Amino acid sequence: MRLYVISSSGQKIYLSEVAPTRFELSHRLGSRTFDLGNEQFDVNEVNAEPGSNSAVGGAVAGSLIGLIAGPLGLLIGVGLGTLIGGGIQNQEYSQVNSFNHSEA
């Protein structure tokens, strides 16, 4: 999960800090407001988005492992990798949704 704010020029600016909720983010930052670049933001302006495509990464990892076991291993590896990666991706979407619906 990646946290970001939208600058006054409309650009996404990513935060280096990660937190499960805006309330937790304000505690980690030490304040509800913070400076980023030349602008000041409130933690309620922070949004979250998924950080990666885990299902694709899982499929690639599974296929590489499956290559060792031959064609059948390749098929099984891709399938298992996709399932595991998809589960990780679903968990990340849940975390993003939870953060975006939280308040400081």
GUNU-113698 format. One record per residue: residue number from 0; residue in three letters; x, y, z of N, C-alpha, C in turn. Coordinates in nm, 2 decimals. Layout:
# residues N
ATOM / vextor / papa / n.X / n.Y / n.Z / ca.X / ca.Y / ca.Z / c.X / c.Y / c.Z
ATOM / NUM / Ala / X / Y / Z / X / Y / Z / X / Y / Z
...
//
This chain:
# residues 104
ATOM / vextor / papa / n.X / n.Y / n.Z / ca.X / ca.Y / ca.Z / c.X / c.Y / c.Z
ATOM / 0 / Met / 0.08 / -0.12 / 0.00 / 0.00 / 0.00 / 0.00 / 0.09 / 0.12 / 0.00
ATOM / 1 / Arg / 0.05 / 0.22 / -0.08 / 0.13 / 0.35 / -0.09 / 0.03 / 0.46 / -0.05
ATOM / 2 / Leu / 0.09 / 0.55 / 0.03 / 0.01 / 0.67 / 0.07 / 0.05 / 0.79 / -0.01
ATOM / 3 / Tyr / -0.04 / 0.87 / -0.05 / -0.01 / 0.99 / -0.12 / -0.10 / 1.11 / -0.09
ATOM / 4 / Val / -0.06 / 1.23 / -0.13 / -0.15 / 1.35 / -0.13 / -0.15 / 1.40 / -0.27
ATOM / 5 / Ile / -0.24 / 1.49 / -0.30 / -0.25 / 1.56 / -0.43 / -0.21 / 1.70 / -0.40
ATOM / 6 / Ser / -0.10 / 1.74 / -0.47 / -0.05 / 1.88 / -0.46 / -0.14 / 1.98 / -0.52
ATOM / 7 / Ser / -0.12 / 2.11 / -0.49 / -0.20 / 2.21 / -0.55 / -0.20 / 2.22 / -0.70
ATOM / 8 / Ser / -0.09 / 2.16 / -0.76 / -0.08 / 2.15 / -0.90 / -0.14 / 2.02 / -0.96
ATOM / 9 / Gly / -0.20 / 1.94 / -0.87 / -0.27 / 1.82 / -0.92 / -0.18 / 1.70 / -0.93
ATOM / 10 / Gln / -0.05 / 1.71 / -0.88 / 0.04 / 1.59 / -0.89 / 0.03 / 1.51 / -0.76
ATOM / 11 / Lys / 0.04 / 1.38 / -0.78 / 0.05 / 1.29 / -0.67 / 0.19 / 1.30 / -0.60
ATOM / 12 / Ile / 0.19 / 1.31 / -0.47 / 0.32 / 1.31 / -0.40 / 0.31 / 1.19 / -0.30
ATOM / 13 / Tyr / 0.40 / 1.10 / -0.31 / 0.40 / 0.98 / -0.23 / 0.47 / 1.01 / -0.09
ATOM / 14 / Leu / 0.41 / 0.96 / 0.01 / 0.47 / 0.97 / 0.14 / 0.57 / 0.85 / 0.17
ATOM / 15 / Ser / 0.67 / 0.87 / 0.24 / 0.76 / 0.76 / 0.28 / 0.70 / 0.68 / 0.40
ATOM / 16 / Glu / 0.61 / 0.74 / 0.47 / 0.55 / 0.68 / 0.59 / 0.43 / 0.59 / 0.55
ATOM / 17 / Val / 0.41 / 0.48 / 0.62 / 0.29 / 0.39 / 0.59 / 0.23 / 0.37 / 0.73
ATOM / 18 / Ala / 0.09 / 0.37 / 0.73 / 0.02 / 0.34 / 0.85 / -0.12 / 0.28 / 0.81
ATOM / 19 / Pro / -0.18 / 0.20 / 0.90 / -0.30 / 0.14 / 0.86 / -0.42 / 0.23 / 0.86
ATOM / 20 / Thr / -0.42 / 0.34 / 0.93 / -0.53 / 0.44 / 0.94 / -0.47 / 0.58 / 0.94
ATOM / 21 / Arg / -0.55 / 0.68 / 0.92 / -0.51 / 0.82 / 0.92 / -0.48 / 0.86 / 1.07
ATOM / 22 / Phe / -0.55 / 0.80 / 1.16 / -0.52 / 0.83 / 1.30 / -0.38 / 0.78 / 1.34
ATOM / 23 / Glu / -0.35 / 0.66 / 1.30 / -0.21 / 0.61 / 1.32 / -0.11 / 0.69 / 1.25
ATOM / 24 / Leu / -0.14 / 0.73 / 1.13 / -0.05 / 0.82 / 1.05 / -0.02 / 0.95 / 1.13
ATOM / 25 / Ser / -0.12 / 1.01 / 1.18 / -0.10 / 1.13 / 1.26 / -0.01 / 1.11 / 1.38
ATOM / 26 / His / -0.02 / 1.00 / 1.44 / 0.07 / 0.96 / 1.56 / 0.21 / 0.94 / 1.51
ATOM / 27 / Arg / 0.23 / 0.87 / 1.40 / 0.36 / 0.85 / 1.34 / 0.43 / 0.98 / 1.30
ATOM / 28 / Leu / 0.35 / 1.07 / 1.25 / 0.41 / 1.20 / 1.20 / 0.42 / 1.29 / 1.31
ATOM / 29 / Gly / 0.35 / 1.27 / 1.43 / 0.36 / 1.36 / 1.54 / 0.26 / 1.47 / 1.54
ATOM / 30 / Ser / 0.18 / 1.48 / 1.43 / 0.08 / 1.59 / 1.42 / -0.02 / 1.55 / 1.31
ATOM / 31 / Arg / -0.13 / 1.62 / 1.31 / -0.23 / 1.59 / 1.21 / -0.19 / 1.67 / 1.08
ATOM / 32 / Thr / -0.10 / 1.77 / 1.09 / -0.06 / 1.84 / 0.97 / 0.09 / 1.81 / 0.95
ATOM / 33 / Phe / 0.13 / 1.82 / 0.82 / 0.27 / 1.80 / 0.79 / 0.30 / 1.87 / 0.66
ATOM / 34 / Asp / 0.43 / 1.90 / 0.65 / 0.48 / 1.97 / 0.53 / 0.54 / 1.87 / 0.44
ATOM / 35 / Leu / 0.51 / 1.89 / 0.31 / 0.57 / 1.81 / 0.20 / 0.60 / 1.90 / 0.09
ATOM / 36 / Gly / 0.72 / 1.91 / 0.05 / 0.76 / 2.01 / -0.05 / 0.74 / 2.15 / 0.01
ATOM / 37 / Asn / 0.67 / 2.23 / -0.07 / 0.64 / 2.37 / -0.02 / 0.50 / 2.38 / 0.03
ATOM / 38 / Glu / 0.43 / 2.27 / 0.05 / 0.29 / 2.27 / 0.09 / 0.27 / 2.20 / 0.23
ATOM / 39 / Gln / 0.16 / 2.24 / 0.29 / 0.12 / 2.18 / 0.42 / -0.01 / 2.10 / 0.39
ATOM / 40 / Phe / -0.02 / 1.98 / 0.45 / -0.13 / 1.89 / 0.43 / -0.18 / 1.85 / 0.56
ATOM / 41 / Asp / -0.31 / 1.81 / 0.57 / -0.37 / 1.74 / 0.68 / -0.38 / 1.59 / 0.65
ATOM / 42 / Val / -0.37 / 1.51 / 0.76 / -0.37 / 1.37 / 0.73 / -0.50 / 1.32 / 0.67
ATOM / 43 / Asn / -0.61 / 1.40 / 0.68 / -0.73 / 1.36 / 0.62 / -0.73 / 1.38 / 0.47
ATOM / 44 / Glu / -0.62 / 1.45 / 0.42 / -0.60 / 1.46 / 0.27 / -0.52 / 1.35 / 0.21
ATOM / 45 / Val / -0.47 / 1.26 / 0.30 / -0.39 / 1.15 / 0.25 / -0.48 / 1.04 / 0.20
ATOM / 46 / Asn / -0.44 / 0.98 / 0.09 / -0.52 / 0.86 / 0.03 / -0.42 / 0.75 / 0.02
ATOM / 47 / Ala / -0.48 / 0.63 / 0.00 / -0.40 / 0.51 / -0.02 / -0.43 / 0.44 / -0.15
ATOM / 48 / Glu / -0.34 / 0.38 / -0.21 / -0.36 / 0.30 / -0.33 / -0.28 / 0.17 / -0.32
ATOM / 49 / Pro / -0.32 / 0.07 / -0.39 / -0.24 / -0.06 / -0.39 / -0.09 / -0.03 / -0.44
ATOM / 50 / Gly / 0.00 / -0.10 / -0.38 / 0.14 / -0.08 / -0.41 / 0.19 / -0.16 / -0.53
ATOM / 51 / Ser / 0.13 / -0.27 / -0.55 / 0.18 / -0.36 / -0.66 / 0.07 / -0.45 / -0.71
ATOM / 52 / Asn / 0.10 / -0.53 / -0.81 / 0.01 / -0.63 / -0.87 / 0.06 / -0.76 / -0.83
ATOM / 53 / Ser / 0.02 / -0.81 / -0.71 / 0.07 / -0.93 / -0.65 / 0.03 / -1.06 / -0.73
ATOM / 54 / Ala / -0.08 / -1.06 / -0.79 / -0.13 / -1.18 / -0.87 / -0.03 / -1.20 / -0.98
ATOM / 55 / Val / 0.01 / -1.10 / -1.05 / 0.10 / -1.12 / -1.16 / 0.24 / -1.16 / -1.11
ATOM / 56 / Gly / 0.28 / -1.09 / -1.00 / 0.41 / -1.13 / -0.94 / 0.41 / -1.28 / -0.89
ATOM / 57 / Gly / 0.30 / -1.32 / -0.84 / 0.29 / -1.46 / -0.79 / 0.29 / -1.56 / -0.91
ATOM / 58 / Ala / 0.23 / -1.52 / -1.02 / 0.23 / -1.61 / -1.13 / 0.37 / -1.62 / -1.19
ATOM / 59 / Val / 0.44 / -1.51 / -1.20 / 0.58 / -1.51 / -1.25 / 0.67 / -1.60 / -1.16
ATOM / 60 / Ala / 0.66 / -1.57 / -1.03 / 0.74 / -1.65 / -0.94 / 0.70 / -1.80 / -0.94
ATOM / 61 / Gly / 0.57 / -1.83 / -0.95 / 0.53 / -1.97 / -0.96 / 0.58 / -2.03 / -1.09
ATOM / 62 / Ser / 0.58 / -1.96 / -1.20 / 0.62 / -2.02 / -1.32 / 0.77 / -2.04 / -1.32
ATOM / 63 / Leu / 0.85 / -1.96 / -1.26 / 1.00 / -1.98 / -1.25 / 1.03 / -2.10 / -1.17
ATOM / 64 / Ile / 0.96 / -2.11 / -1.06 / 0.97 / -2.23 / -0.97 / 0.93 / -2.36 / -1.05
ATOM / 65 / Gly / 0.82 / -2.34 / -1.12 / 0.76 / -2.46 / -1.20 / 0.85 / -2.50 / -1.31
ATOM / 66 / Leu / 0.93 / -2.42 / -1.36 / 1.02 / -2.45 / -1.47 / 1.12 / -2.57 / -1.43
ATOM / 67 / Ile / 1.15 / -2.57 / -1.31 / 1.24 / -2.68 / -1.26 / 1.18 / -2.81 / -1.27
ATOM / 68 / Ala / 1.05 / -2.82 / -1.25 / 0.97 / -2.95 / -1.25 / 0.92 / -2.98 / -1.39
ATOM / 69 / Gly / 0.95 / -2.91 / -1.49 / 0.90 / -2.94 / -1.62 / 0.76 / -2.88 / -1.65
ATOM / 70 / Pro / 0.70 / -2.92 / -1.77 / 0.58 / -2.86 / -1.81 / 0.46 / -2.87 / -1.71
ATOM / 71 / Leu / 0.45 / -2.98 / -1.65 / 0.34 / -2.99 / -1.55 / 0.37 / -2.91 / -1.43
ATOM / 72 / Gly / 0.49 / -2.90 / -1.39 / 0.53 / -2.81 / -1.28 / 0.51 / -2.67 / -1.31
ATOM / 73 / Leu / 0.53 / -2.63 / -1.44 / 0.51 / -2.50 / -1.48 / 0.36 / -2.46 / -1.47
ATOM / 74 / Leu / 0.28 / -2.54 / -1.51 / 0.13 / -2.52 / -1.50 / 0.09 / -2.51 / -1.36
ATOM / 75 / Ile / 0.13 / -2.60 / -1.28 / 0.10 / -2.60 / -1.13 / 0.15 / -2.47 / -1.07
ATOM / 76 / Gly / 0.28 / -2.44 / -1.10 / 0.34 / -2.33 / -1.04 / 0.27 / -2.20 / -1.07
ATOM / 77 / Val / 0.24 / -2.18 / -1.20 / 0.16 / -2.06 / -1.24 / 0.03 / -2.05 / -1.16
ATOM / 78 / Gly / -0.04 / -2.16 / -1.16 / -0.17 / -2.16 / -1.09 / -0.16 / -2.13 / -0.94
ATOM / 79 / Leu / -0.07 / -2.20 / -0.87 / -0.05 / -2.17 / -0.73 / 0.00 / -2.03 / -0.71
ATOM / 80 / Gly / 0.09 / -1.98 / -0.79 / 0.15 / -1.85 / -0.77 / 0.04 / -1.74 / -0.79
ATOM / 81 / Thr / -0.05 / -1.76 / -0.89 / -0.16 / -1.67 / -0.91 / -0.26 / -1.67 / -0.79
ATOM / 82 / Leu / -0.29 / -1.79 / -0.74 / -0.38 / -1.79 / -0.62 / -0.32 / -1.72 / -0.50
ATOM / 83 / Ile / -0.19 / -1.75 / -0.47 / -0.13 / -1.69 / -0.36 / -0.11 / -1.54 / -0.38
ATOM / 84 / Gly / -0.07 / -1.50 / -0.50 / -0.06 / -1.35 / -0.53 / -0.19 / -1.28 / -0.52
ATOM / 85 / Gly / -0.30 / -1.35 / -0.57 / -0.43 / -1.29 / -0.57 / -0.48 / -1.27 / -0.42
ATOM / 86 / Gly / -0.45 / -1.37 / -0.34 / -0.48 / -1.35 / -0.20 / -0.41 / -1.23 / -0.13
ATOM / 87 / Ile / -0.29 / -1.22 / -0.16 / -0.21 / -1.10 / -0.11 / -0.27 / -0.97 / -0.17
ATOM / 88 / Gln / -0.31 / -0.97 / -0.29 / -0.36 / -0.85 / -0.36 / -0.50 / -0.82 / -0.29
ATOM / 89 / Asn / -0.58 / -0.92 / -0.26 / -0.71 / -0.89 / -0.20 / -0.69 / -0.83 / -0.06
ATOM / 90 / Gln / -0.59 / -0.88 / 0.01 / -0.56 / -0.83 / 0.15 / -0.52 / -0.68 / 0.13
ATOM / 91 / Glu / -0.43 / -0.65 / 0.03 / -0.39 / -0.52 / 0.02 / -0.50 / -0.42 / -0.02
ATOM / 92 / Tyr / -0.60 / -0.47 / -0.10 / -0.71 / -0.38 / -0.14 / -0.80 / -0.36 / -0.01
ATOM / 93 / Ser / -0.81 / -0.46 / 0.07 / -0.88 / -0.44 / 0.20 / -0.81 / -0.33 / 0.29
ATOM / 94 / Gln / -0.68 / -0.34 / 0.30 / -0.61 / -0.24 / 0.37 / -0.62 / -0.10 / 0.31
ATOM / 95 / Val / -0.62 / -0.09 / 0.18 / -0.64 / 0.04 / 0.12 / -0.78 / 0.10 / 0.15
ATOM / 96 / Asn / -0.88 / 0.01 / 0.13 / -1.01 / 0.05 / 0.16 / -1.03 / 0.10 / 0.31
ATOM / 97 / Ser / -0.97 / 0.02 / 0.40 / -0.98 / 0.06 / 0.54 / -0.91 / 0.19 / 0.57
ATOM / 98 / Phe / -0.80 / 0.22 / 0.51 / -0.73 / 0.35 / 0.53 / -0.81 / 0.46 / 0.47
ATOM / 99 / Asn / -0.86 / 0.44 / 0.35 / -0.93 / 0.55 / 0.28 / -1.07 / 0.59 / 0.35
ATOM / 100 / His / -1.12 / 0.49 / 0.43 / -1.24 / 0.52 / 0.50 / -1.22 / 0.56 / 0.65
ATOM / 101 / Ser / -1.09 / 0.58 / 0.69 / -1.06 / 0.62 / 0.82 / -1.05 / 0.77 / 0.84
ATOM / 102 / Glu / -1.05 / 0.81 / 0.96 / -1.04 / 0.96 / 0.99 / -0.93 / 0.97 / 1.10
ATOM / 103 / Ala / -0.87 / 1.09 / 1.10 / -0.77 / 1.12 / 1.21 / -0.83 / 1.16 / 1.34
//
